[in-house]
Amino acid sequence: MPEFPKDFIDLCHSVTAKRPKTVIDHILEYGFITTEDLSQASKKISLIYCKKKS
């Protein structure tokens, strides 16, 4: 995985919205994200959101 400037990493970690944060964290960890990864992440986020509303 390529090295990114510290300012860029800090900016990425400053994102707090769940969906974008999930995508950014996955890309920083693995270097890419697939549509399958996005689908699975979306389902997990939806479940968490539904549990919080109950």
Helices and strands as residue ranges (DSSP letters): H 6-13, H 18-30, H 35-53
